[in-house]
Amino acid sequence: MCKEVLLGMLLTVSRCSLQAQQANEPSANLSADFAKAGLQAVKAIQRCTGTMFLDENRLVVPRETRKSVDSAGAAARTDTEKALVGVLNDLFLARLNTNMSRATIMMNGFSPESRERLKKEADADDAITASESKQRRCAAALIQIFQTRSYAAPPKDCKNVAF
């Protein structure tokens, strides 16, 4: 009887110690491979200056950025990781749409003087500015998730990032 009580007490102390230790350590519920690939994808999306276009009924996007996002998709094993790949794709689409909007404005100039004026116009465009700001916030939230390998809920800064 005393042996059983002592064993029960030890198990309780052990469980409490483990719970306290886990409470002090961040949750690492993303695999290291996925977190690394996801972080590389976010950085590739941030660097992307290309646009999308149709070629023989096929949507063409910047290859290197697409490869980075696809690598994260290939590394995704859990439903949580697959959901984050969806967020990466939304961020990539948002980036491409913003780049397309910027390129549309820039196509109105053929001289170096008009190019500079049009760049300033694109930089001041409310829709472009709002989209880029939303993308920066989403990217920062994703970077935090991938660096800590901890994911609790979809980042609110990424909600509707592609629209």
CORPE-V645250 format. One record per backbone hydrogen bond with DSSP energy under -0.5 kcal/mol. CO is the residue of the C=O (numbers start at 1). NH is the residue of the N-H. Records with the same first field share a line. If there is no record, write none. Layout:
BEGIN
CO=NH / NH
END
This chain:
BEGIN
1=5
2=6
3=7
4=8
5=9
6=10
7=11
8=12
9=13
10=14
11=15
12=16
13=17
14=18
15=19
16=20
17=21
18=22
19=23
20=24
21=25
27=29
31=35
32=36
33=37
34=38
35=39
36=40
37=41
38=42
39=43
40=44
41=45
42=46
43=47
44=48
45=48
53=60
55=58
58=55
60=53
62=66
63=67
64=68
65=69
66=70
67=71
68=72
69=73
70=74
71=75
72=76
78=82
79=83
80=84
81=85
82=86
83=87
84=88
85=89
86=90
87=91
88=92
89=93
90=94
91=95
92=96
93=97
94=98
95=99
96=100
97=101
98=102
99=103
100=104
101=105
102=106
103=107
105=108
106=109
111=115
112=116
113=117
114=118
115=119
116=120
117=121
118=122
119=123
120=124
121=125
122=125
125=129
126=130
127=131
128=132
129=133
130=134
131=135
132=136
133=137
134=138
135=139
136=140
137=141
138=142
139=143
140=144
141=145
142=146
143=147
144=148
145=149 / 150
149=29 / 30
155=158
156=159
158=161
160=163
END
